[in-house]
Amino acid sequence: MIGVGIIGLGTVGLGTYKILSRNSALLAEKTGLNVKVVKIADVDLDRDRGVEIDRNILTNNAYDVIEDKNVDIVVELVGGIMPAFDFITSAVKKKKWVVTANKALLAERGDEIFELIEKENCEIGFEASVCGGIPVIRAIRDGLVGNKINYILGILNGTSNYILTKMTEEGVSFSDALKDAQMLGYAEQDPTLDIEGIDAAHKLSILMRLAFHCPVAMSDIVTGGISKIEPIDIEFAKEFGYRIKLLGLAKERDGLIDARVEPAMISTTHPMSNVNGVYNAVYVVGDSVGPNLYYGKGAGADPTGSAVVSDIMDMAYRIRAKGLKPRTPRFKKGETIVRKGGDTLVPFYMRITTEDRTGVLSKISGILSNYDISISTVIQKGRKEKGHVPIIMLTHEAVEKDLKMAKVEIDRLPFIKGESVHIRIEEGNL
């Protein structure tokens, strides 16, 4: 028997337990392995979870799981940085193999954990840390191991994708779409991690470590959210043949990697533009295999629990085959090879709200020209009544820091109302 101990019986922990219990006969038939949950730790042992659990295996002390001699695999599902970091490192020092779904921990302190894992000759499984039930970690680590990965494009957060989908399909405001997501349970009461791109950046950093074998700090990833996207931007995106998505991007160019999570326009002909609702997708391009697309449910008890169970069963095979060396993720050490965010070169969409008067467009285009930014398309809507009107521009490729400096100068003009908006355009590498 391979013994499993679970720390944290929340949504994912309960989903994992249910799958291992409900499908125990199926798993044994498929694998020939007897894998059983022998210990569970949680702060609340009395809450009704809708499933019968043997109280003899329950404890409110996580270290009871770590110390249990019958536990071969420790599954950490409490989330956050601390005390999850202590749970994992303590388990590894006890020579336990570990499974986690904790993307924030791996993004912030993953290098320390991977170094300890290698030192102790253990293993960590983290398939569930990125995109729930989509097996993208295993695809990049194993399935595409013979490829040099050139490009990753991801819709990595279901909450933001749901909000943008609702704004696109129904024309509602960001605030109304967010309220709807919260009512349906897709968004937390404090949705900051989701709508400001932080959750997606955590996931992108994990994918980058695997794809590019380089150290990645969260500060290396340009991160922005969707809260400033307005229906007018979505409508103009449609007019130009684009959709707005919160995209995680990692792309190698001239030996450095551009890394960012922020709203972007992507062509309606690209498969990522049609990933809607709470679904996630990751588009990966390798030098040998070409483009691959991985699509599915990115969160929830069953999808994420499914990913946790896949790691458990994969480890169980190797624990049974005594002497088989664990597969520790290997990463280059040293300086990061991530390009500074302001140095990236991409085309942009700009929306500038201005008084409706003559000479405005020439002033704006003059400032852009001073920063070597050329305009590919411009739309200036006529006024229906006296007041302010939007000027919409698409630029050719521009250095991002130059565009931001031009934007500051434009916003200082006396006839400009409010802060202008810029959104990068992602060509999609097709």
C-alpha positions as CSV (number, residue, x, y, z in Angstrom):
1,M,0.0,0.0,0.0
2,I,1.1,3.6,-0.8
3,G,-0.1,5.9,2.0
4,V,-1.2,9.4,1.3
5,G,-1.6,12.2,3.9
6,I,-3.6,15.3,3.1
7,I,-3.0,18.7,4.8
8,G,-5.9,20.9,4.1
9,L,-9.5,19.7,3.5
10,G,-10.9,22.7,1.7
11,T,-12.3,22.7,-1.8
12,V,-9.3,21.0,-3.5
13,G,-8.4,18.7,-0.5
14,L,-12.0,17.4,-0.4
15,G,-12.0,17.0,-4.2
16,T,-8.8,15.0,-4.0
17,Y,-10.1,12.8,-1.2
18,K,-13.4,12.1,-3.0
19,I,-11.6,11.1,-6.2
20,L,-9.2,8.7,-4.4
21,S,-12.2,7.2,-2.5
22,R,-14.8,7.1,-5.3
23,N,-12.4,5.8,-7.9
24,S,-10.2,3.5,-5.8
25,A,-11.2,0.4,-7.7
26,L,-10.7,2.1,-11.0
27,L,-7.3,3.4,-10.0
28,A,-6.2,0.0,-8.8
29,E,-7.5,-1.6,-12.1
30,K,-5.6,1.0,-14.2
31,T,-2.4,1.0,-12.3
32,G,-2.2,-2.1,-10.2
33,L,-1.5,0.1,-7.2
34,N,-3.2,0.3,-3.8
35,V,-3.2,4.0,-2.9
36,K,-5.0,5.0,0.2
37,V,-5.5,8.2,2.3
38,V,-4.3,7.3,5.8
39,K,-4.2,10.7,7.4
40,I,-5.9,14.1,7.0
41,A,-5.2,17.3,8.8
42,D,-7.5,20.3,8.8
43,V,-8.4,23.1,11.3
44,D,-12.1,22.3,11.2
45,L,-12.8,18.6,11.8
46,D,-16.6,19.0,12.5
47,R,-17.8,20.7,9.3
48,D,-20.2,18.6,7.3
49,R,-18.5,18.0,3.9
50,G,-21.1,15.8,2.4
51,V,-18.9,12.7,2.5
52,E,-18.2,10.2,5.2
53,I,-14.6,10.3,6.5
54,D,-13.2,7.9,9.1
55,R,-12.6,10.1,12.1
56,N,-9.6,7.9,13.1
57,I,-7.6,9.4,10.2
58,L,-8.5,13.0,11.1
59,T,-6.3,15.4,13.0
60,N,-6.0,19.2,13.5
61,N,-2.2,19.0,13.6
62,A,-0.5,19.0,10.2
63,Y,2.7,17.6,11.7
64,D,0.7,14.4,12.6
65,V,0.5,13.8,8.8
66,I,4.2,14.6,8.2
67,E,5.4,12.4,11.1
68,D,3.1,9.4,10.3
69,K,5.3,6.4,9.3
70,N,2.4,5.2,7.1
71,V,2.4,8.3,5.0
72,D,4.6,8.1,1.9
73,I,3.2,11.1,0.0
74,V,2.3,14.4,1.8
75,V,-0.3,16.5,-0.1
76,E,-0.2,20.2,0.9
77,L,-3.4,22.0,0.0
78,V,-3.6,24.8,2.6
79,G,-2.5,27.5,0.1
80,G,-0.5,30.7,0.9
81,I,3.1,31.1,1.7
82,M,3.2,30.2,5.4
83,P,2.8,27.8,7.1
84,A,2.6,25.8,3.8
85,F,6.4,26.4,3.2
86,D,7.2,24.9,6.6
87,F,4.9,21.9,6.0
88,I,6.5,21.1,2.7
89,T,10.1,21.5,3.8
90,S,9.5,19.5,7.0
91,A,8.0,16.7,4.9
92,V,10.9,16.7,2.5
93,K,13.4,16.6,5.4
94,K,11.5,13.5,6.6
95,K,12.2,12.0,3.1
96,K,8.5,12.2,2.2
97,W,7.5,13.0,-1.4
98,V,5.2,16.0,-1.8
99,V,2.3,17.1,-3.9
100,T,1.0,20.6,-3.9
101,A,-1.4,22.9,-5.8
102,N,0.2,26.0,-4.2
103,K,1.1,28.3,-7.1
104,A,1.8,31.4,-4.9
105,L,4.3,29.4,-2.8
106,L,6.1,28.0,-5.8
107,A,6.2,31.4,-7.5
108,E,7.6,33.1,-4.4
109,R,9.8,30.5,-2.8
110,G,10.0,27.7,-5.4
111,D,13.7,28.0,-5.9
112,E,14.3,27.2,-2.2
113,I,11.9,24.3,-2.3
114,F,13.4,22.8,-5.5
115,E,16.9,23.0,-4.1
116,L,15.9,21.2,-0.9
117,I,14.0,18.6,-2.9
118,E,17.1,17.8,-4.9
119,K,19.4,17.8,-1.9
120,E,17.1,15.3,-0.1
121,N,16.6,13.1,-3.2
122,C,12.8,13.5,-3.0
123,E,10.2,14.7,-5.4
124,I,7.5,17.4,-5.7
125,G,4.5,17.2,-7.9
126,F,2.7,20.4,-8.8
127,E,0.5,19.7,-11.8
128,A,-2.5,21.2,-9.9
129,S,-0.7,24.6,-9.4
130,V,-1.4,25.8,-13.0
131,C,-4.7,25.6,-14.8
132,G,-6.4,23.1,-12.5
133,G,-7.3,20.0,-14.5
134,I,-5.3,20.8,-17.6
135,P,-2.1,18.6,-17.6
136,V,0.1,21.4,-18.9
137,I,2.9,20.9,-16.4
138,R,3.4,17.3,-17.5
139,A,3.1,18.3,-21.1
140,I,5.9,20.9,-20.9
141,R,8.1,18.9,-18.6
142,D,7.7,15.5,-20.2
143,G,5.8,15.6,-23.5
144,L,7.8,18.5,-25.0
145,V,11.1,17.6,-23.4
146,G,12.7,17.3,-26.8
147,N,11.8,20.8,-27.8
148,K,13.2,24.2,-27.2
149,I,10.2,26.2,-26.1
150,N,10.0,29.5,-27.9
151,Y,6.6,30.9,-26.8
152,I,4.0,30.5,-24.1
153,L,0.6,32.3,-24.3
154,G,-1.9,31.6,-21.5
155,I,-5.4,32.4,-20.3
156,L,-4.5,31.4,-16.8
157,N,-7.2,32.9,-14.6
158,G,-10.8,31.9,-15.0
159,T,-12.3,34.7,-12.9
160,S,-10.8,37.4,-15.2
161,N,-11.7,35.4,-18.3
162,Y,-15.3,35.2,-17.1
163,I,-15.5,38.9,-16.5
164,L,-14.0,39.8,-19.9
165,T,-16.3,37.3,-21.6
166,K,-19.4,38.8,-20.0
167,M,-18.3,42.3,-21.0
168,T,-17.7,41.2,-24.6
169,E,-20.9,39.2,-25.0
170,E,-23.3,41.4,-23.1
171,G,-21.7,44.9,-23.2
172,V,-21.8,45.3,-19.4
173,S,-19.4,47.3,-17.4
174,F,-16.4,45.8,-15.5
175,S,-18.1,46.5,-12.1
176,D,-21.3,44.7,-13.2
177,A,-19.5,41.7,-14.6
178,L,-17.4,41.5,-11.4
179,K,-20.6,41.5,-9.2
180,D,-22.0,38.7,-11.4
181,A,-18.8,36.7,-11.0
182,Q,-18.9,37.1,-7.2
183,M,-22.6,36.1,-7.1
184,L,-21.8,32.9,-9.0
185,G,-18.8,32.1,-6.8
186,Y,-16.2,32.6,-9.5
187,A,-14.7,35.7,-7.8
188,E,-13.8,36.2,-4.1
189,Q,-15.2,39.1,-2.2
190,D,-11.7,40.6,-2.4
191,P,-10.9,39.7,-6.1
192,T,-7.5,41.6,-6.2
193,L,-5.3,38.5,-6.9
194,D,-7.5,37.6,-9.9
195,I,-8.4,40.9,-11.5
196,E,-5.0,42.5,-11.1
197,G,-3.2,39.6,-12.8
198,I,-1.3,38.4,-9.7
199,D,-2.7,34.9,-9.7
200,A,-2.0,34.5,-13.4
201,A,1.6,35.8,-12.9
202,H,2.2,33.2,-10.2
203,K,1.2,30.5,-12.7
204,L,3.2,32.0,-15.5
205,S,6.4,32.0,-13.4
206,I,6.0,28.3,-12.8
207,L,5.5,27.6,-16.6
208,M,8.6,29.8,-17.3
209,R,10.8,27.8,-14.9
210,L,9.8,24.6,-16.7
211,A,9.9,25.9,-20.3
212,F,13.0,28.1,-20.1
213,H,14.9,26.5,-17.2
214,C,15.7,29.9,-15.7
215,P,15.2,31.6,-12.3
216,V,12.1,33.8,-12.3
217,A,11.2,36.4,-9.7
218,M,7.7,37.8,-9.6
219,S,9.3,41.2,-10.2
220,D,10.6,40.0,-13.5
221,I,7.0,39.7,-14.8
222,V,5.2,42.8,-15.9
223,T,1.8,42.5,-14.3
224,G,-1.4,44.4,-14.9
225,G,-5.1,43.9,-14.4
226,I,-8.4,44.3,-16.2
227,S,-10.2,46.8,-13.9
228,K,-9.6,49.7,-16.3
229,I,-11.0,48.0,-19.4
230,E,-14.2,49.6,-20.5
231,P,-16.9,48.5,-22.9
232,I,-15.8,51.1,-25.4
233,D,-12.4,49.3,-25.6
234,I,-14.0,46.0,-26.2
235,E,-16.2,47.5,-28.9
236,F,-13.3,49.0,-30.8
237,A,-11.4,45.8,-30.4
238,K,-14.2,44.0,-32.2
239,E,-14.1,46.7,-34.9
240,F,-10.4,46.0,-35.5
241,G,-10.9,42.2,-35.5
242,Y,-9.6,41.6,-31.9
243,R,-10.8,40.4,-28.6
244,I,-9.4,41.5,-25.2
245,K,-8.1,38.8,-22.9
246,L,-6.0,38.8,-19.8
247,L,-2.9,37.0,-21.3
248,G,0.2,35.6,-19.7
249,L,3.0,35.7,-22.2
250,A,6.6,34.4,-22.1
251,K,8.4,34.7,-25.4
252,E,12.1,34.4,-26.2
253,R,13.6,37.1,-28.5
254,D,17.3,37.7,-29.1
255,G,18.3,35.5,-26.1
256,L,16.0,37.3,-23.6
257,I,12.5,36.5,-22.5
258,D,9.6,38.9,-22.6
259,A,7.4,38.1,-19.6
260,R,4.1,39.7,-18.8
261,V,0.5,39.3,-17.6
262,E,-1.9,42.0,-18.7
263,P,-4.9,42.7,-20.9
264,A,-4.1,42.3,-24.5
265,M,-5.9,42.3,-27.9
266,I,-5.6,39.1,-29.8
267,S,-7.0,38.4,-33.3
268,T,-10.3,36.7,-33.5
269,T,-8.7,34.2,-35.8
270,H,-6.4,32.9,-33.0
271,P,-7.7,30.0,-31.0
272,M,-7.0,31.7,-27.7
273,S,-9.5,34.4,-28.6
274,N,-12.3,31.8,-28.4
275,V,-11.5,30.6,-24.9
276,N,-14.4,32.0,-22.9
277,G,-16.1,31.9,-19.5
278,V,-14.1,30.3,-16.6
279,Y,-12.1,28.1,-18.9
280,N,-8.3,28.3,-19.1
281,A,-6.0,27.6,-22.0
282,V,-2.2,27.5,-22.6
283,Y,-0.7,27.8,-26.1
284,V,2.9,26.5,-26.3
285,V,5.2,26.6,-29.3
286,G,8.2,24.3,-29.5
287,D,10.9,24.3,-32.1
288,S,10.2,20.7,-33.2
289,V,6.5,20.2,-32.5
290,G,5.2,23.6,-33.4
291,P,2.1,25.0,-31.7
292,N,0.2,23.0,-29.1
293,L,-3.0,24.1,-27.3
294,Y,-4.1,22.8,-23.9
295,Y,-7.7,23.7,-22.9
296,G,-10.0,22.9,-20.0
297,K,-11.3,23.8,-16.6
298,G,-8.8,25.8,-14.6
299,A,-10.2,25.5,-11.1
300,G,-12.7,23.7,-8.9
301,A,-12.7,20.7,-6.6
302,D,-12.9,18.0,-9.3
303,P,-10.6,19.4,-12.0
304,T,-7.9,20.5,-9.6
305,G,-8.3,17.3,-7.5
306,S,-7.9,15.3,-10.7
307,A,-4.5,17.0,-11.2
308,V,-3.4,16.3,-7.6
309,V,-4.4,12.6,-8.0
310,S,-2.4,12.4,-11.3
311,D,0.8,13.5,-9.3
312,I,0.0,11.0,-6.5
313,M,-0.4,8.1,-8.8
314,D,2.7,9.0,-10.8
315,M,4.8,9.1,-7.6
316,A,3.2,5.9,-6.4
317,Y,4.6,4.0,-9.4
318,R,8.1,5.1,-8.6
319,I,7.8,4.6,-4.8
320,R,6.8,1.0,-5.5
321,A,9.8,0.6,-7.9
322,K,12.3,0.9,-5.1
323,G,15.6,2.5,-6.1
324,L,14.1,4.5,-9.0
325,K,15.5,8.0,-8.7
326,P,12.9,10.8,-8.3
327,R,12.5,13.3,-11.1
328,T,13.6,16.6,-9.6
329,P,12.9,19.7,-11.7
330,R,16.3,21.1,-12.8
331,F,16.8,24.8,-13.3
332,K,19.8,27.0,-14.3
333,K,21.2,29.1,-11.5
334,G,22.5,32.6,-11.8
335,E,21.1,35.8,-13.3
336,T,17.6,35.9,-14.8
337,I,17.3,36.1,-18.6
338,V,14.1,38.0,-18.5
339,R,14.0,41.3,-20.5
340,K,13.1,44.4,-18.6
341,G,9.5,45.2,-19.2
342,G,9.9,48.7,-20.7
343,D,12.2,47.4,-23.4
344,T,9.6,45.1,-25.1
345,L,8.6,45.9,-28.6
346,V,5.0,45.4,-29.6
347,P,2.1,47.2,-31.4
348,F,-0.4,49.0,-29.2
349,Y,-4.0,50.2,-29.2
350,M,-4.5,53.7,-27.7
351,R,-7.7,55.4,-26.7
352,I,-7.5,59.2,-26.0
353,T,-10.4,61.2,-24.9
354,T,-10.2,64.8,-26.1
355,E,-12.2,68.0,-26.7
356,D,-13.7,67.9,-30.2
357,R,-11.7,70.7,-31.9
358,T,-9.4,71.1,-34.9
359,G,-5.7,70.5,-34.6
360,V,-5.9,67.9,-31.8
361,L,-4.9,64.9,-33.9
362,S,-1.8,66.7,-35.3
363,K,-0.7,67.6,-31.8
364,I,-1.0,64.0,-30.6
365,S,0.6,62.5,-33.6
366,G,3.5,65.0,-33.3
367,I,4.2,63.8,-29.7
368,L,4.1,60.2,-30.8
369,S,6.5,60.9,-33.7
370,N,8.9,62.5,-31.2
371,Y,9.2,59.1,-29.5
372,D,9.5,57.2,-32.8
373,I,6.0,55.8,-32.6
374,S,4.2,55.5,-35.9
375,I,0.5,55.2,-36.3
376,S,-1.0,52.4,-38.5
377,T,-4.7,53.2,-38.1
378,V,-6.7,56.0,-36.5
379,I,-10.4,56.4,-35.9
380,Q,-11.9,59.7,-34.8
381,K,-15.6,59.4,-34.1
382,G,-17.7,62.5,-34.9
383,R,-19.5,64.1,-32.0
384,K,-23.2,63.6,-31.5
385,E,-23.3,66.6,-29.2
386,K,-20.8,69.2,-28.0
387,G,-18.1,67.8,-25.6
388,H,-15.4,65.2,-25.6
389,V,-14.8,62.4,-28.2
390,P,-12.5,59.4,-28.3
391,I,-9.6,59.1,-30.7
392,I,-8.6,55.5,-31.3
393,M,-5.2,54.6,-32.6
394,L,-3.3,51.4,-33.5
395,T,0.5,51.8,-33.6
396,H,3.1,49.9,-35.3
397,E,5.6,48.1,-33.1
398,A,6.8,50.5,-30.4
399,V,9.2,50.3,-27.4
400,E,6.9,50.2,-24.4
401,K,8.8,52.7,-22.3
402,D,8.7,55.2,-25.2
403,L,5.0,54.8,-25.5
404,K,4.4,55.3,-21.8
405,M,6.5,58.5,-21.9
406,A,4.6,59.8,-24.9
407,K,1.3,58.9,-23.1
408,V,2.3,61.0,-20.1
409,E,3.0,64.0,-22.4
410,I,-0.2,63.6,-24.3
411,D,-2.3,63.4,-21.1
412,R,-0.8,66.8,-20.0
413,L,-2.3,68.6,-23.0
414,P,-5.0,71.0,-21.9
415,F,-7.7,69.5,-24.2
416,I,-7.2,65.9,-23.0
417,K,-9.8,64.5,-20.6
418,G,-8.6,62.0,-18.1
419,E,-5.9,59.4,-18.6
420,S,-5.5,57.8,-22.0
421,V,-5.7,54.0,-22.3
422,H,-3.1,51.8,-24.0
423,I,-3.5,48.0,-24.5
424,R,-0.8,45.9,-26.2
425,I,-1.7,43.9,-29.3
426,E,-0.5,40.3,-29.3
427,E,0.1,38.8,-32.7
428,G,-0.2,35.2,-31.4
429,N,2.9,33.8,-33.0
430,L,1.0,31.8,-35.6
